[in-house]
Amino acid sequence: MYSGIMFFKKIETDNEEGDHMKKFALILIAVLALGLLVGCSGASSSGGSSDSGTAPAGDTIDLSALKTLGDAFALEGQDEFGTQRAAYEGNYIYAFTIDGNTYRVTADLPQDIFDEIMNMDFDENSEAKEKALVENLEIRTAENLNEQILPQEELDALVGKTGQELFDAGWIEGSFYNAETLEVSLDYGPFAYLFHFDGQVPPEKYESFSPMEDLADMKVLDVTFEGVGDATNI
């Protein structure tokens, strides 16, 4: 069973030259929802579990036939809980899932269209308005992201590594964790993986649990593929 979560991120940061950069992302992602708890529940933790493997993917689509973002938007059979959109740093990114395959298309985003998106009033018609603004943009790259799923053999090789070793290797915090059972979702590339760590967190620290800090010295017991993470992160 899948459950969709919509995230609205509007991030402002200053780069080393002091220039002001705005990043906007509107994401509708698919997450495996077996036991998924979003926010705090139980012993002030956020947690979940996942199937131990991946479902077989169906036939792939011909990405070369997609010329504009509108072509991608119009594809039939898209999983409504598996689409993501983001506009930032001169890019418009659209990720979608069809028959178990997750795809990502990217187009150059003109500044004037980016400004229009940033200044939109967000309501039930926002998605349609946004797509109308970008549908004629030519696709620069098109990818089948399933090719980036780490095989179970590579995941098994992570057993025994510390959380710090994972973060140093490019793994980032995912969408949820359970501080009591130390089940933690971590992202690598566009996909999320479910980790189980050794160790123990005192109940009084459940609410303040921070994966990057509290898992640093803990070791991986097992890890499995979970599903799509942030597929717009390029």
Secondary structure, 3 states (H helix, E strand, C coil): CEEEEEEEEEEEEECCCCCEEEEEEEEEEEEECCCCEEEEECCCEEECCCCCCCCCCCCCCCHHHCCEHHHHHCCCCECCCCCEEEEECCEEEEEEEECCEEEEEEEECCHHHHHHHHCCCCCCCHHHHHHHHHCCCEEEEEEEHHHHCCCHHHHHCCCCCEHHHHHHCCCEEEEEEECCCCEEEEEECCEEEEEEECCCCCHHHCCCCCHHHHCCCCEEEEEEEEEECCCCCC
